[in-house]
Amino acid sequence: VVTTEGKAVRLSDFIEKKKPVIVYFMATWCPYCAQDYTALSKVYKNYEDKVTILSISLDLNEDLNILREYKKRYPELQKVMFAAGQTEILANYRITKTTTKYVVGKDGKIIYIGSGAFNEQLWRTLLEELSK
């Protein structure tokens, strides 16, 4: 994918660096994604250098300009990478709903797949475990 900063990103980049990553599928119109980002905003500063979050829009009508504007709503999440979705990626990950999270450990293994908004405590627990 290409991020709102114009950087091309591959999942293998993080695996090579042995850095955990959360691939988060969202849409700017999704109220549950807004809940997730609000809760994440309260805790991510402590983990942003240890855990990468890549937010990919599942709405193929949302381009990088829309995502750039959306990201401005969450100043605490400036290190979260936002990217426009692609049909192939959405199909490969079998994405059918927003708030879907794929959590990939340092070893490149998927350790969690789920959806639904997390509260602050769930984000903290997940990020704490990943940063060990």
C-alpha positions in Angstrom: 0.0 0.0 0.0 1.0 3.7 -0.3 0.5 5.7 2.9 -0.8 9.3 3.2 2.8 10.4 3.4 3.5 8.8 0.0 5.6 5.9 1.4 5.2 2.4 -0.2 4.7 -0.2 2.6 4.8 -3.9 2.6 4.0 -6.2 5.5 7.3 -8.0 5.0 9.1 -4.7 5.8 8.0 -5.0 9.4 8.8 -8.7 9.6 12.3 -8.1 8.4 12.7 -5.5 11.2 11.2 -7.9 13.7 8.6 -5.2 14.6 5.0 -6.1 15.5 2.3 -4.5 13.4 -1.4 -4.1 13.6 -3.2 -4.0 10.3 -6.4 -2.2 10.9 -9.2 -2.0 8.3 -11.3 1.1 8.7 -13.4 3.8 6.9 -13.6 7.5 7.6 -17.4 7.2 7.9 -17.3 4.4 10.5 -18.4 5.5 14.0 -16.8 2.4 15.6 -13.5 3.2 14.0 -13.8 6.7 15.5 -14.3 5.0 18.9 -11.2 2.9 18.3 -9.0 5.8 17.3 -10.3 7.9 20.3 -9.4 5.2 22.7 -6.1 4.4 20.9 -5.2 8.2 21.0 -5.0 7.9 24.8 -2.4 5.2 24.9 -0.5 5.0 21.7 2.2 7.6 22.5 3.7 5.1 24.9 4.0 2.4 22.2 4.4 4.2 18.9 8.1 3.4 18.6 7.5 -0.3 19.5 4.4 -1.2 17.6 3.4 -0.1 14.1 -0.2 0.5 13.1 -1.2 0.5 9.5 -4.8 1.6 8.9 -6.2 0.7 5.5 -9.5 2.0 4.3 -11.9 -0.7 3.1 -13.9 2.0 1.3 -12.3 2.0 -2.2 -13.8 5.5 -2.7 -11.6 6.9 0.0 -8.4 8.3 -1.6 -5.2 9.5 0.1 -6.5 13.1 0.3 -9.6 12.0 2.2 -7.5 9.9 4.6 -5.0 12.8 5.1 -7.9 15.0 6.3 -9.3 12.3 8.5 -5.9 11.7 10.2 -5.8 15.3 11.2 -8.7 14.5 13.6 -6.3 12.4 15.7 -3.2 14.4 16.4 -1.9 11.8 18.8 -1.9 9.2 16.0 0.5 10.9 13.7 2.8 7.8 13.6 -0.2 5.6 12.6 0.1 5.0 8.8 -3.1 5.5 6.8 -3.4 4.0 3.4 -6.1 3.7 0.7 -7.5 0.2 0.2 -7.0 -2.0 -2.8 -9.4 -4.7 -4.0 -6.7 -7.4 -3.9 -5.7 -6.6 -0.3 -9.3 -6.6 0.9 -9.9 -9.9 -0.8 -6.7 -11.5 0.5 -7.6 -10.5 4.1 -11.3 -11.4 3.6 -12.3 -8.0 4.8 -16.1 -7.5 5.1 -16.3 -5.0 8.0 -14.6 -2.1 9.6 -12.6 -2.4 12.8 -11.1 -5.6 11.6 -7.6 -6.0 13.2 -4.9 -8.4 12.1 -2.2 -8.4 14.8 1.2 -9.7 13.5 3.9 -10.5 16.1 7.7 -9.8 15.7 8.1 -13.2 14.2 5.6 -12.5 11.4 3.0 -14.8 12.7 -0.6 -13.6 13.0 -1.5 -13.7 16.7 -5.0 -12.1 16.6 -7.7 -11.5 14.1 -10.9 -9.8 15.2 -13.2 -6.9 14.8 -15.1 -4.5 17.0 -14.1 -1.3 18.7 -11.5 -1.6 21.6 -11.7 0.5 24.7 -8.6 2.2 26.1 -7.8 -0.8 28.4 -8.0 -3.3 25.5 -5.6 -1.2 23.4 -3.2 -0.9 26.3 -3.2 -4.6 27.0 -2.7 -5.4 23.3 0.1 -2.9 22.8 1.8 -3.8 26.1 1.9 -7.5 25.0 3.2 -6.7 21.6 5.9 -4.4 22.8 7.5 -7.1 25.1 
